[in-house]
Amino acid sequence: MTKSSILTKLSIVIGILGILALLFAWMAELSPFVFGFEARKWYNDAIILLLVAIWLKLGALYHKGDQ
């Protein structure tokens, strides 16, 4: 496996986790807590996870030529 394929798969997994965190944030808006955390924490987690997923995908594009 090349670096680009590993980075792409990691970005997909972390991106899905970011989307789940965003869904939990929206659910926490309706109820005070979701899994013991407030909506603000879920929004912050979603932001960080999605930024990391974007960063990994950019790394995959950069390393695509290293084959």
C-alpha positions as CSV (number, residue, x, y, z in Angstrom):
1,M,0.0,0.0,0.0
2,T,1.2,3.4,-0.9
3,K,1.2,6.5,1.4
4,S,-1.5,8.1,-0.6
5,S,-3.9,5.1,-0.3
6,I,-3.3,4.9,3.5
7,L,-3.9,8.6,3.9
8,T,-7.1,8.4,1.7
9,K,-8.5,5.6,3.8
10,L,-7.7,7.4,7.1
11,S,-9.3,10.6,5.8
12,I,-12.5,8.7,4.9
13,V,-12.7,7.1,8.4
14,I,-12.0,10.3,10.2
15,G,-14.4,12.2,8.0
16,I,-17.2,9.8,8.8
17,L,-16.4,10.3,12.5
18,G,-16.6,14.0,12.0
19,I,-20.0,13.7,10.4
20,L,-21.2,11.5,13.3
21,A,-19.9,14.1,15.7
22,L,-21.9,16.8,13.8
23,L,-25.0,14.6,14.0
24,F,-24.5,14.2,17.7
25,A,-24.2,18.0,18.1
26,W,-27.5,18.4,16.3
27,M,-29.1,15.8,18.6
28,A,-27.6,17.6,21.6
29,E,-29.3,20.8,20.6
30,L,-32.7,19.0,21.1
31,S,-31.7,17.4,24.4
32,P,-29.3,18.8,27.0
33,F,-26.7,16.0,26.7
34,V,-25.8,13.3,24.2
35,F,-23.6,10.6,25.7
36,G,-22.8,13.0,28.6
37,F,-21.6,15.9,26.5
38,E,-23.1,19.2,25.5
39,A,-23.6,20.4,21.9
40,R,-20.7,22.8,22.1
41,K,-18.2,19.9,22.7
42,W,-19.7,17.9,19.8
43,Y,-19.4,20.9,17.5
44,N,-15.8,21.4,18.4
45,D,-15.0,17.7,17.9
46,A,-16.7,17.8,14.5
47,I,-14.7,20.8,13.4
48,I,-11.4,19.3,14.4
49,L,-12.2,15.8,12.9
50,L,-13.3,17.3,9.6
51,L,-10.3,19.6,9.4
52,V,-8.0,16.6,10.1
53,A,-9.8,14.6,7.3
54,I,-9.2,17.5,4.9
55,W,-5.6,17.7,5.9
56,L,-5.1,13.9,5.4
57,K,-6.7,14.1,1.9
58,L,-4.4,17.0,1.0
59,G,-1.5,14.8,2.1
60,A,-2.8,12.0,0.0
61,L,-2.9,14.2,-3.0
62,Y,0.6,15.5,-2.3
63,H,2.0,12.0,-1.9
64,K,0.2,10.6,-5.0
65,G,3.3,11.3,-7.1
66,D,5.6,9.4,-4.8
67,Q,4.7,6.1,-6.2
